[in-house]
Amino acid sequence: MKSPAVVLERPSERVAANKKIASETTSQVSKSEFAFVIHTTDIKLLSIALNIPLLPYVPHSLLKKIFEWLPPFKCSNITGITSLTGRRIEGDLIFCPLLPEQIINLEQGFVLKKIIKAGEIAKKNGAKILGLGAYTAQVGKRGVLVAKGLNMPVTTGSSYTAAVTLDAIFEAARKMHIKLPESKVAIIGATGGIGKACSQIIASHIHHITLIARNQERLNNLAKSIYEENRSITVETATNISEKNISDCDIIIIVTNDPTLLINIKSLKIGAVVCDVSQPPNISKQDRELRKDILAIDGGIVKPYGDVDFNFYFGLPSGLAFACMAETMLLALEEKYESFSIGGNISTDKVMEISQLAAKHGFVLAELKSLGKPVLTEEIASVIKYIQATYSYA
């Protein structure tokens, strides 16, 4: 299986050839061609979005009961989605009232039914494809049963999330002067759909990879497939996260469906790049601030072409989207109404295909972010300076 070269292109290079088209083509806006299901991963963000300042002070046990009782609802209309081809669309944002812990721990039939109800709202409003965000993407055999229950195309956005995560890693490595062919990479959550695709693609650009996940059999199968593709790489596996597994890694990618904090930031190598794709994040703000000599970035954040407005606050600056959202938009712009990324088996071919669609429609990697805020050039320079000073002192 060959790695898709398109993932390595700089964002500006991807769209440059298409920009002329946007000024030459126009079309009418179609209403609600897609919908995307979200749930809260942060009560403080939700309180801002719903303008309920007291929401964070509601007892957690009561809040869970309210969420169990509350039905899904449309929370906003997504506007301003434009393609380099001139096509314009709109969509709906559907809120599914469940916390991450509820999606994981409640009876899965109940959770699946609630997500399907969210999809029914989307379908009634005319959506031709449904995207599943965050933990809703893990339910019903990773979207398979949701698509079956709704009889409509569903996608989890995993293919484009993998592509954009790799874009962010390659950009961060370039800025931090990390030489990929000499680097060691660890992927936490390596056997999940996104983690597996990232592992398979990045393996052809590095010399050592450590795959970390809970299931040893799946780890062994992934390690075997990577080694068979590239005999020069060293592949290690682990079923737990320890200092031994990550302390000497140049790059760490975290992509899990575990809402807890997973790694000890103090154990990381000076100069490491850490990309946290998980929602909610697996590295806290406090932990990121502990280390001035590493670069911790968010994964999977996209700048769609045009002036997209979700009309609902979920933590990102205006005009940006998570890659899972953006994949749903891209499929709608392309009128590719199919269940693109479901079932957990995300192929490198699909990662390449969605990357090519992103280039066609003008979607690019957003500037590097940390906890949703831009990582400024001055901040990266400060990290590099801190690293140089540390090594000089040593």
VENMOPE-V229599 format. One record per residue. N is the residue number from 0. RES is the residue in three letters. PHI is phi in whole degrees, -180 to 180 (NA if undefined). PSI is psi in whole degrees, 0 to 359 (none if undefined). BURIAL is I if it has 16 or more other C-alpha atoms within 10 Angstrom, else O. Layout:
N_RES_PHI_PSI_BURIAL ; N_RES_PHI_PSI_BURIAL
This chain:
0_MET_NA_119_O ; 1_LYS_-87_147_O ; 2_SER_-78_139_I ; 3_PRO_-73_114_I ; 4_ALA_-62_336_O ; 5_VAL_-60_333_I ; 6_VAL_-65_334_I ; 7_LEU_-87_352_I ; 8_GLU_-69_144_O ; 9_ARG_-67_143_O ; 10_PRO_-53_319_I ; 11_SER_-65_327_O ; 12_GLU_-72_331_O ; 13_ARG_-67_323_I ; 14_VAL_-105_350_I ; 15_ALA_-57_319_O ; 16_ALA_-70_342_O ; 17_ASN_-100_349_I ; 18_LYS_-63_330_I ; 19_LYS_-63_328_O ; 20_ILE_-63_322_O ; 21_ALA_-61_325_I ; 22_SER_-82_349_O ; 23_GLU_-104_347_O ; 24_THR_-126_136_O ; 25_THR_-135_158_O ; 26_SER_-155_168_O ; 27_GLN_-80_149_O ; 28_VAL_-77_132_I ; 29_SER_-99_138_O ; 30_LYS_-82_134_I ; 31_SER_43_60_I ; 32_GLU_-79_344_I ; 33_PHE_-145_170_I ; 34_ALA_-143_156_I ; 35_PHE_-133_131_I ; 36_VAL_-95_127_I ; 37_ILE_-122_164_I ; 38_HIS_-144_167_I ; 39_THR_-81_138_I ; 40_THR_-114_357_I ; 41_ASP_-152_112_O ; 42_ILE_-63_327_I ; 43_LYS_-64_318_I ; 44_LEU_-64_319_I ; 45_LEU_-65_323_I ; 46_SER_-64_326_I ; 47_ILE_-71_314_I ; 48_ALA_-63_320_I ; 49_LEU_-94_358_O ; 50_ASN_57_49_O ; 51_ILE_-123_83_O ; 52_PRO_-57_331_O ; 53_LEU_-85_356_O ; 54_LEU_-56_318_I ; 55_PRO_-64_345_O ; 56_TYR_-97_358_O ; 57_VAL_-70_131_O ; 58_PRO_-52_137_O ; 59_HIS_-58_320_O ; 60_SER_-64_321_O ; 61_LEU_-69_320_O ; 62_LEU_-61_319_I ; 63_LYS_-64_320_I ; 64_LYS_-65_319_O ; 65_ILE_-62_316_O ; 66_PHE_-65_323_O ; 67_GLU_-64_323_I ; 68_TRP_-81_324_O ; 69_LEU_-70_130_O ; 70_PRO_-80_160_O ; 71_PRO_-62_155_I ; 72_PHE_-153_155_I ; 73_LYS_-74_125_I ; 74_CYS_-103_341_I ; 75_SER_-169_168_I ; 76_ASN_-106_129_I ; 77_ILE_-91_120_I ; 78_THR_-121_170_I ; 79_GLY_78_13_I ; 80_ILE_-80_117_I ; 81_THR_-131_147_I ; 82_SER_-108_155_I ; 83_LEU_-58_336_I ; 84_THR_-77_349_I ; 85_GLY_100_348_I ; 86_ARG_-70_140_I ; 87_ARG_-129_139_I ; 88_ILE_-140_167_I ; 89_GLU_-130_165_I ; 90_GLY_-149_178_I ; 91_ASP_-116_145_I ; 92_LEU_-106_121_I ; 93_ILE_-110_127_I ; 94_PHE_-96_126_I ; 95_CYS_-107_108_I ; 96_PRO_-73_86_I ; 97_LEU_-149_143_I ; 98_LEU_-86_157_I ; 99_PRO_-52_317_I ; 100_GLU_-66_329_O ; 101_GLN_-71_319_I ; 102_ILE_-62_325_I ; 103_ILE_-78_318_I ; 104_ASN_-101_335_O ; 105_LEU_-70_162_O ; 106_GLU_-56_126_O ; 107_GLN_-64_333_O ; 108_GLY_-64_320_O ; 109_PHE_-65_314_O ; 110_VAL_-65_316_I ; 111_LEU_-60_317_I ; 112_LYS_-61_321_O ; 113_LYS_-68_320_I ; 114_ILE_-68_321_I ; 115_ILE_-63_323_I ; 116_LYS_-62_322_I ; 117_ALA_-63_319_I ; 118_GLY_-65_327_I ; 119_GLU_-66_324_I ; 120_ILE_-62_315_I ; 121_ALA_-61_315_I ; 122_LYS_-63_319_I ; 123_LYS_-62_328_O ; 124_ASN_-85_3_I ; 125_GLY_103_2_I ; 126_ALA_-62_138_I ; 127_LYS_-103_351_I ; 128_ILE_-153_146_I ; 129_LEU_-120_129_I ; 130_GLY_-101_143_I ; 131_LEU_-112_126_I ; 132_GLY_-104_152_I ; 133_ALA_49_235_I ; 134_TYR_-77_344_I ; 135_THR_-65_337_I ; 136_ALA_-72_346_I ; 137_GLN_-91_351_I ; 138_VAL_-89_151_I ; 139_GLY_63_51_I ; 140_LYS_56_46_O ; 141_ARG_55_51_I ; 142_GLY_97_344_I ; 143_VAL_-62_312_I ; 144_LEU_-73_334_I ; 145_VAL_-67_314_I ; 146_ALA_-61_319_I ; 147_LYS_-66_317_O ; 148_GLY_-67_329_I ; 149_LEU_-94_341_I ; 150_ASN_56_48_O ; 151_MET_-150_158_I ; 152_PRO_-64_140_I ; 153_VAL_-134_143_I ; 154_THR_-138_147_I ; 155_THR_-95_349_I ; 156_GLY_79_9_I ; 157_SER_-66_326_I ; 158_SER_-65_313_I ; 159_TYR_-73_329_I ; 160_THR_-62_319_I ; 161_ALA_-63_315_I ; 162_ALA_-62_314_I ; 163_VAL_-72_326_I ; 164_THR_-60_316_I ; 165_LEU_-66_320_I ; 166_ASP_-55_314_I ; 167_ALA_-65_319_I ; 168_ILE_-63_313_I ; 169_PHE_-65_322_I ; 170_GLU_-68_317_I ; 171_ALA_-66_319_I ; 172_ALA_-62_320_I ; 173_ARG_-63_314_O ; 174_LYS_-67_329_O ; 175_MET_-94_5_I ; 176_HIS_60_36_O ; 177_ILE_-88_126_I ; 178_LYS_-86_107_O ; 179_LEU_-55_315_I ; 180_PRO_-61_341_O ; 181_GLU_-107_5_O ; 182_SER_-92_159_I ; 183_LYS_-116_131_I ; 184_VAL_-123_139_I ; 185_ALA_-117_138_I ; 186_ILE_-122_115_I ; 187_ILE_-95_119_I ; 188_GLY_93_35_I ; 189_ALA_-67_336_I ; 190_THR_-95_357_I ; 191_GLY_-73_172_I ; 192_GLY_-57_309_I ; 193_ILE_-69_315_I ; 194_GLY_-61_320_I ; 195_LYS_-65_314_I ; 196_ALA_-63_317_I ; 197_CYS_-62_319_I ; 198_SER_-61_313_I ; 199_GLN_-65_323_I ; 200_ILE_-79_313_I ; 201_ILE_-71_337_I ; 202_ALA_-59_332_I ; 203_SER_-80_359_I ; 204_HIS_-118_1_I ; 205_ILE_-131_176_I ; 206_HIS_-110_346_I ; 207_HIS_-149_132_I ; 208_ILE_-133_136_I ; 209_THR_-113_120_I ; 210_LEU_-100_124_I ; 211_ILE_-123_124_I ; 212_ALA_-163_174_I ; 213_ARG_-81_328_O ; 214_ASN_-97_112_O ; 215_GLN_-66_323_O ; 216_GLU_-63_316_O ; 217_ARG_-66_322_O ; 218_LEU_-60_315_I ; 219_ASN_-62_318_I ; 220_ASN_-64_318_O ; 221_LEU_-67_316_I ; 222_ALA_-60_318_I ; 223_LYS_-63_316_O ; 224_SER_-66_323_O ; 225_ILE_-68_316_I ; 226_TYR_-67_323_I ; 227_GLU_-65_332_O ; 228_GLU_-81_330_O ; 229_ASN_-145_94_O ; 230_ARG_-70_347_O ; 231_SER_-86_350_O ; 232_ILE_-87_147_I ; 233_THR_-94_126_I ; 234_VAL_-119_125_I ; 235_GLU_-119_155_O ; 236_THR_-130_154_I ; 237_ALA_-155_145_I ; 238_THR_-101_4_O ; 239_ASN_-142_157_O ; 240_ILE_-96_116_O ; 241_SER_-134_166_O ; 242_GLU_-59_324_O ; 243_LYS_-60_324_O ; 244_ASN_-78_332_I ; 245_ILE_-124_349_I ; 246_SER_-68_338_I ; 247_ASP_-110_17_I ; 248_CYS_-87_140_I ; 249_ASP_-79_327_I ; 250_ILE_-135_135_I ; 251_ILE_-128_126_I ; 252_ILE_-112_126_I ; 253_ILE_-113_116_I ; 254_VAL_-142_92_I ; 255_THR_-129_171_I ; 256_ASN_-113_36_I ; 257_ASP_-110_119_I ; 258_PRO_-79_4_I ; 259_THR_-95_165_O ; 260_LEU_-77_130_O ; 261_LEU_-109_327_I ; 262_ILE_-117_154_I ; 263_ASN_-90_104_O ; 264_ILE_-62_335_I ; 265_LYS_-68_338_O ; 266_SER_-87_357_O ; 267_LEU_-78_153_I ; 268_LYS_-67_142_I ; 269_ILE_-59_131_I ; 270_GLY_88_4_I ; 271_ALA_-71_151_I ; 272_VAL_-106_126_I ; 273_VAL_-118_122_I ; 274_CYS_-111_112_I ; 275_ASP_-101_105_I ; 276_VAL_-90_339_I ; 277_SER_-66_147_I ; 278_GLN_-129_115_I ; 279_PRO_-69_160_I ; 280_PRO_-61_151_I ; 281_ASN_-94_358_I ; 282_ILE_-122_127_I ; 283_SER_-80_163_O ; 284_LYS_-60_319_O ; 285_GLN_-62_319_O ; 286_ASP_-66_320_O ; 287_ARG_-62_323_I ; 288_GLU_-74_346_O ; 289_LEU_-70_331_O ; 290_ARG_-114_113_I ; 291_LYS_-93_359_I ; 292_ASP_-114_17_I ; 293_ILE_-132_164_I ; 294_LEU_-114_110_I ; 295_ALA_-104_120_I ; 296_ILE_-125_159_I ; 297_ASP_-82_155_I ; 298_GLY_-113_156_I ; 299_GLY_74_36_I ; 300_ILE_-113_132_I ; 301_VAL_-124_147_I ; 302_LYS_-106_100_I ; 303_PRO_-66_157_I ; 304_TYR_-69_151_I ; 305_GLY_86_202_I ; 306_ASP_-123_67_O ; 307_VAL_-63_138_I ; 308_ASP_-135_118_I ; 309_PHE_-81_346_I ; 310_ASN_54_31_O ; 311_PHE_-163_130_I ; 312_TYR_-88_124_I ; 313_PHE_-131_20_I ; 314_GLY_110_343_I ; 315_LEU_-97_152_O ; 316_PRO_-61_157_O ; 317_SER_-57_139_O ; 318_GLY_90_357_I ; 319_LEU_-112_161_I ; 320_ALA_-146_153_I ; 321_PHE_-71_151_I ; 322_ALA_-61_327_I ; 323_CYS_-63_321_I ; 324_MET_-65_314_I ; 325_ALA_-64_326_I ; 326_GLU_-62_317_I ; 327_THR_-61_318_I ; 328_MET_-61_315_I ; 329_LEU_-62_317_I ; 330_LEU_-65_323_I ; 331_ALA_-70_318_I ; 332_LEU_-61_323_I ; 333_GLU_-81_351_I ; 334_GLU_57_38_O ; 335_LYS_-101_78_O ; 336_TYR_-87_84_I ; 337_GLU_-147_159_I ; 338_SER_-77_91_I ; 339_PHE_-79_310_I ; 340_SER_-123_84_I ; 341_ILE_-136_163_I ; 342_GLY_87_353_I ; 343_GLY_87_344_I ; 344_ASN_-95_85_I ; 345_ILE_-92_115_I ; 346_SER_-87_155_I ; 347_THR_-66_333_I ; 348_ASP_-62_319_O ; 349_LYS_-71_326_I ; 350_VAL_-61_317_I ; 351_MET_-65_317_I ; 352_GLU_-63_314_I ; 353_ILE_-70_331_I ; 354_SER_-64_319_I ; 355_GLN_-67_322_I ; 356_LEU_-66_323_I ; 357_ALA_-62_317_I ; 358_ALA_-64_319_I ; 359_LYS_-61_319_I ; 360_HIS_-98_359_I ; 361_GLY_88_18_I ; 362_PHE_-87_134_I ; 363_VAL_-136_165_I ; 364_LEU_-60_132_I ; 365_ALA_-71_160_I ; 366_GLU_-56_150_O ; 367_LEU_-54_138_I ; 368_LYS_-125_154_I ; 369_SER_-134_116_I ; 370_LEU_53_40_I ; 371_GLY_84_353_I ; 372_LYS_-106_146_O ; 373_PRO_-59_140_O ; 374_VAL_-90_106_I ; 375_LEU_-74_154_O ; 376_THR_-56_322_O ; 377_GLU_-65_326_O ; 378_GLU_-69_318_O ; 379_ILE_-65_318_I ; 380_ALA_-61_323_O ; 381_SER_-67_320_O ; 382_VAL_-63_314_I ; 383_ILE_-63_318_I ; 384_LYS_-63_319_O ; 385_TYR_-64_319_I ; 386_ILE_-63_313_I ; 387_GLN_-61_319_O ; 388_ALA_-66_321_O ; 389_THR_-64_313_O ; 390_TYR_-68_324_O ; 391_SER_-65_320_O ; 392_TYR_-67_322_O ; 393_ALA_-67_none_O
